[in-house]
C-alpha cells in the first residue's frame, strides 16, 4: 500500500538510506534537491510526478554532455526505484532513456618521461605570499596521483597521521563511497612524503596526526580544484603531443596512466593481467574490477604485448599445422 509523501521527505529518507550504506551521495543530493524544488513549485507530491512532469523537470535542467544528463536521469530513477521498494509508490513512472555518448576520444596517458617532466615543472613553482613551498607540495601531489593512482582529492586530503613510515603505507581516508584503504608505496614516494611531513612539522611544531599534510595555511588541506588549476597551467610548458582522438591532459589522467602502466608491466613480466585486476581494484579503491576496467585504455604498447603473448601461445600450433 503506497503512502502520500512529499518529494522533500522522500529525498531526505532516500539520502539517509544511502549514507547508512557508507555512500557519500553529495553530488546526488544536489541533483535531488533540484527535483525537490521543482516538485514544490508544482505543488506535487512524490506520487504526483507523472512522466510528463518528470520530462518537464529534465527539460528544465539542460545538460550539454551526455554524462551529466545521464547522471541526473540516473539519480532520479534511483529515487523512484527505492520508493517502490519501500512501498512509497506502487510503480515507478517511466523515464526517458539515457543519452548515448558520441565522443570517441580517449584520455591522455603520460609516459614515464612526460610524468617526470611534469614533476620537475611542479617542483620549480615559485612561492607567493599566500603559498609557501608550492613546488614541494604540488610535486608530491602529482607524484601520488601518477605513482600510486590516487584520486586528486585523496592525495590533497592526506593527513600527517596518514603516514606509516615503518611499513611504507599510506592510509587513504574518505575515498569514493566513503571507503578507507591502505596503500603501500616504494622508497621514492616514501622520500617525497617524508620530506613534506618534515617541512610541515618544521613550520608548525604543534601539528598533530589530524593536521593536513598538504596545506598553505596550516589548517585546511589544499583543494583538489586548485591542484587541477596548477596542473593546467603547467601542461602548456611541457609541450606534450596530443594525438588525434585523444582528450587534452587532465589531472585525472595521472591516475588513468597509473592503471594502464600496471597492466603493461604485468604483460611484460609474463603475469596474468586478468587475475590481477582484483588487486588493482582494491589498490585504487574501486568497488569491483569492472570499475577498474574503465581505466584500462588500449594503447599501442598494450596491443604489441598482447600480440607477442598470443604469438608465443599459438606459435606451436601454427608450426604443427604448417605443411
C-alpha positions as CSV (number, residue, x, y, z in Angstrom):
1,X,0.0,0.0,0.0
2,X,1.6,3.3,-1.1
3,X,1.5,6.3,1.1
4,X,1.3,10.0,0.4
5,X,4.7,11.7,0.9
6,X,6.3,14.9,-0.3
7,X,9.3,14.8,-2.6
8,X,11.3,16.6,0.0
9,X,10.6,13.9,2.6
10,X,11.3,11.1,0.2
11,X,14.6,12.7,-0.8
12,X,15.6,13.0,2.8
13,X,14.8,9.4,3.6
14,X,16.5,8.2,0.4
15,X,19.7,10.1,1.2
16,X,19.7,8.7,4.8
17,X,19.3,5.2,3.4
18,X,22.3,5.6,1.0
19,X,24.5,7.2,3.7
20,X,23.7,4.4,6.0
21,X,25.4,2.2,3.4
22,X,28.5,4.4,3.6
23,X,27.8,6.2,0.4
24,X,28.7,9.9,0.3
25,X,26.0,10.9,-2.2
26,X,27.0,14.5,-2.2
27,X,26.6,15.2,-5.9
28,X,23.4,13.1,-6.0
29,X,22.0,15.2,-3.2
30,X,22.4,18.3,-5.3
31,X,20.5,16.7,-8.2
32,X,17.7,15.5,-5.9
33,X,17.3,19.0,-4.3
34,X,16.7,20.3,-7.8
35,X,13.9,17.7,-8.2
36,X,12.5,18.6,-4.8
37,X,12.4,22.3,-5.6
38,X,10.7,21.6,-8.9
39,X,8.0,19.5,-7.3
40,X,7.4,22.1,-4.6
41,X,6.9,24.7,-7.3
42,X,4.3,22.4,-9.0
43,X,2.7,21.6,-5.6
44,X,3.3,17.9,-6.4
45,X,4.0,15.1,-4.1
46,X,6.0,12.1,-4.9
47,X,3.0,10.2,-6.3
48,X,2.0,13.2,-8.4
49,X,5.2,13.1,-10.5
50,X,3.9,11.8,-13.8
51,X,6.2,11.0,-16.8
52,X,5.1,14.3,-18.3
53,X,6.1,16.3,-15.2
54,X,9.4,14.5,-15.0
55,X,10.1,15.2,-18.7
56,X,9.4,18.8,-17.9
57,X,11.8,18.7,-15.0
58,X,14.6,17.1,-17.0
59,X,14.0,19.6,-19.8
60,X,14.3,22.5,-17.3
61,X,17.8,21.3,-16.5
62,X,19.6,21.2,-19.9
63,X,22.9,19.4,-19.8
64,X,25.3,19.7,-22.8
65,X,27.2,16.5,-22.0
66,X,25.6,13.1,-22.1
67,X,27.4,12.1,-18.9
68,X,26.0,15.0,-16.9
69,X,22.5,14.5,-18.4
70,X,22.6,10.7,-17.6
71,X,23.7,11.4,-14.1
72,X,20.7,13.5,-13.4
73,X,18.5,10.9,-15.0
74,X,20.1,8.0,-13.1
75,X,19.8,9.7,-9.7
76,X,16.1,10.4,-10.4
77,X,15.5,6.9,-11.5
78,X,17.3,5.6,-8.4
79,X,15.0,7.6,-6.1
80,X,11.9,6.1,-7.7
81,X,13.2,2.5,-7.6
82,X,13.9,3.0,-3.9
83,X,10.5,4.4,-3.3
84,X,8.8,1.4,-5.0
85,X,11.0,-1.0,-2.8
86,X,9.9,0.9,0.3
87,X,6.2,0.7,-0.8
88,X,6.0,4.5,-1.0
89,X,4.9,4.1,-4.6
90,X,3.1,1.3,-6.4
91,X,5.2,1.7,-9.5
92,X,7.9,4.0,-10.8
93,X,7.0,6.5,-13.6
94,X,8.5,6.0,-17.0
95,X,11.6,8.0,-17.7
96,X,13.5,8.6,-20.9
97,X,16.4,6.5,-22.0
98,X,19.9,7.7,-21.2
99,X,21.6,9.8,-23.9
100,X,24.2,8.0,-25.9
101,X,27.8,9.4,-25.6
102,X,29.0,10.1,-29.1
103,X,32.6,11.2,-28.3
104,X,35.2,8.5,-29.1
105,X,38.1,10.5,-27.6
106,X,40.3,8.6,-25.2
107,X,42.2,10.0,-22.2
108,X,45.8,11.3,-22.5
109,X,48.2,8.8,-21.0
110,X,51.5,10.1,-19.5
111,X,54.7,8.2,-20.3
112,X,57.3,8.0,-17.5
113,X,59.4,10.7,-19.2
114,X,56.4,13.0,-19.5
115,X,55.4,12.5,-15.9
116,X,59.0,13.3,-14.8
117,X,58.8,16.5,-16.8
118,X,55.6,17.4,-15.0
119,X,57.1,16.7,-11.6
120,X,60.1,18.8,-12.5
121,X,58.0,21.7,-13.6
122,X,55.9,21.4,-10.4
123,X,59.0,21.4,-8.2
124,X,60.1,24.7,-9.8
125,X,56.9,26.6,-9.0
126,X,57.8,29.8,-7.1
127,X,56.3,30.6,-3.7
128,X,53.9,33.5,-3.2
129,X,52.8,35.4,-0.2
130,X,49.9,33.0,0.5
131,X,51.5,29.8,-0.5
132,X,55.0,28.8,0.7
133,X,56.6,25.6,-0.5
134,X,54.3,25.4,-3.6
135,X,56.8,23.5,-5.6
136,X,57.3,20.7,-3.0
137,X,53.5,20.5,-2.4
138,X,52.4,20.1,-6.0
139,X,55.3,17.9,-6.9
140,X,54.3,15.5,-4.2
141,X,50.6,15.6,-5.0
142,X,51.2,14.9,-8.7
143,X,53.6,12.1,-7.8
144,X,51.0,10.4,-5.6
145,X,48.4,10.6,-8.4
146,X,50.8,9.2,-11.0
147,X,52.9,6.8,-8.9
148,X,50.1,5.4,-6.7
149,X,47.0,6.1,-8.7
150,X,45.4,8.2,-6.0
151,X,42.5,10.5,-6.8
152,X,43.3,14.2,-6.6
153,X,41.0,14.6,-3.6
154,X,42.6,11.6,-1.9
155,X,46.1,13.0,-2.3
156,X,45.2,16.5,-1.3
157,X,43.3,15.3,1.8
158,X,46.1,13.2,3.3
159,X,47.0,14.0,7.0
160,X,50.2,13.6,8.9
161,X,48.6,10.7,10.7
162,X,48.1,9.0,7.3
163,X,51.8,8.2,7.0
164,X,53.2,4.9,8.3
165,X,56.9,5.1,7.6
166,X,57.8,1.8,9.3
167,X,55.5,-0.2,7.0
168,X,55.7,2.1,3.9
169,X,52.0,2.6,3.9
170,X,49.5,5.5,3.4
171,X,46.1,5.4,5.0
172,X,43.7,7.0,2.4
173,X,40.5,8.0,4.2
174,X,37.2,9.1,2.7
175,X,37.7,7.7,-0.8
176,X,34.9,7.1,-3.2
177,X,31.8,5.7,-1.4
178,X,33.4,6.8,1.9
179,X,35.9,3.9,1.8
180,X,39.2,3.9,3.6
181,X,42.2,1.8,2.4
182,X,45.8,1.2,2.9
183,X,48.1,2.0,0.0
184,X,51.7,0.6,0.0
185,X,54.4,2.7,-1.6
186,X,58.1,2.4,-2.6
187,X,61.1,4.3,-1.4
188,X,60.9,7.3,-3.8
189,X,57.3,8.1,-3.0
190,X,58.2,7.5,0.7
191,X,61.0,10.0,0.5
192,X,58.7,12.7,-1.0
193,X,56.1,12.1,1.7
194,X,58.6,12.1,4.5
195,X,60.2,15.3,3.3
196,X,56.8,17.0,3.1
197,X,55.9,15.8,6.5
198,X,59.1,17.1,7.9
199,X,58.5,20.5,6.4
200,X,55.0,20.6,7.9
201,X,56.4,19.8,11.4
202,X,59.2,22.4,11.0
203,X,56.7,25.1,10.1
204,X,54.2,24.0,12.7
205,X,55.7,22.1,15.7
206,X,52.2,21.7,17.2
207,X,50.8,19.9,14.1
208,X,49.3,16.6,15.2
209,X,48.2,13.4,13.3
210,X,45.0,15.1,12.2
211,X,46.8,18.1,10.6
212,X,46.8,18.2,6.8
213,X,49.9,17.1,5.0
214,X,49.4,19.5,2.1
215,X,48.4,22.9,3.3
216,X,49.4,26.6,2.9
217,X,47.6,28.0,6.0
218,X,48.2,25.1,8.4
219,X,44.5,24.5,8.9
220,X,43.0,23.5,5.5
221,X,44.1,20.9,3.0
222,X,44.7,22.3,-0.5
223,X,41.7,21.9,-2.6
224,X,41.8,19.4,-5.5
225,X,40.3,22.1,-7.8
226,X,43.3,24.3,-7.0
227,X,45.7,21.4,-7.8
228,X,43.9,20.9,-11.1
229,X,44.3,24.6,-11.9
230,X,48.0,24.4,-11.2
231,X,48.2,21.3,-13.4
232,X,46.5,23.0,-16.3
233,X,48.9,26.0,-16.0
234,X,51.9,23.7,-16.1
235,X,50.9,21.5,-19.0
236,X,51.4,24.0,-21.9
237,X,55.1,24.4,-20.8
238,X,55.6,20.7,-21.3
239,X,54.9,20.6,-25.0
240,X,53.0,17.3,-24.8
241,X,52.0,15.9,-28.1
242,X,48.2,15.1,-28.1
243,X,47.4,12.6,-30.8
244,X,44.2,12.9,-32.8
245,X,41.2,11.4,-31.0
246,X,42.8,11.9,-27.5
247,X,41.5,14.4,-25.0
248,X,43.8,17.2,-23.7
249,X,45.6,16.2,-20.5
250,X,43.7,16.5,-17.2
251,X,44.8,15.9,-13.6
252,X,42.8,12.7,-13.5
253,X,44.9,11.4,-16.5
254,X,47.7,10.7,-14.0
255,X,45.5,8.1,-12.2
256,X,44.5,6.7,-15.6
257,X,48.1,6.4,-16.6
258,X,48.9,4.5,-13.4
259,X,46.3,1.9,-14.2
260,X,47.4,1.4,-17.8
261,X,51.0,1.3,-16.7
262,X,50.2,-1.5,-14.2
263,X,48.6,-3.6,-17.0
264,X,51.5,-3.0,-19.4
265,X,54.0,-4.0,-16.7
266,X,52.1,-7.3,-15.9
267,X,52.2,-8.2,-19.6
268,X,55.9,-7.6,-19.8
269,X,56.5,-9.6,-16.6
270,X,54.6,-12.5,-18.0
271,X,51.9,-12.2,-15.4
272,X,48.2,-12.9,-16.0
273,X,46.5,-9.4,-16.0
274,X,43.0,-10.8,-15.6
275,X,43.9,-12.5,-12.3
276,X,45.5,-9.3,-11.0
277,X,42.5,-7.0,-11.7
278,X,41.1,-7.7,-8.2
279,X,44.4,-6.4,-6.7
280,X,44.3,-3.3,-8.9
281,X,40.7,-2.7,-8.0
282,X,41.5,-2.9,-4.3
283,X,44.6,-0.7,-4.6
284,X,42.8,2.0,-6.5
285,X,39.8,2.0,-4.1
286,X,37.2,0.7,-6.6
287,X,34.1,-1.3,-5.7
288,X,34.9,-4.1,-8.1
289,X,37.2,-4.9,-11.1
290,X,34.7,-3.6,-13.6
291,X,35.2,-0.1,-12.2
292,X,39.0,-0.5,-12.7
293,X,38.5,-1.8,-16.3
294,X,37.1,1.6,-17.3
295,X,40.7,2.9,-16.8
296,X,42.3,0.3,-19.0
297,X,42.6,2.1,-22.3
298,X,44.1,0.1,-25.1
299,X,47.4,1.6,-26.3
300,X,49.9,0.6,-29.0
301,X,52.2,-0.8,-26.3
302,X,49.5,-2.9,-24.8
303,X,48.5,-4.2,-28.2
304,X,52.1,-5.1,-29.0
305,X,52.5,-7.0,-25.7
306,X,49.1,-8.8,-26.2
307,X,50.1,-9.8,-29.7
308,X,53.5,-11.0,-28.6
309,X,51.9,-13.2,-25.9
310,X,49.3,-14.6,-28.4
311,X,52.1,-15.5,-30.9
312,X,54.0,-17.3,-28.2
313,X,50.9,-19.2,-27.2
314,X,49.7,-20.0,-30.8
315,X,53.2,-20.5,-32.4
316,X,53.5,-24.2,-31.7
317,X,50.0,-24.9,-33.1
318,X,50.9,-22.9,-36.3
319,X,54.1,-25.0,-36.7
320,X,52.2,-28.3,-36.4
321,X,49.6,-27.1,-38.9
322,X,52.2,-26.0,-41.4
323,X,52.5,-28.3,-44.5
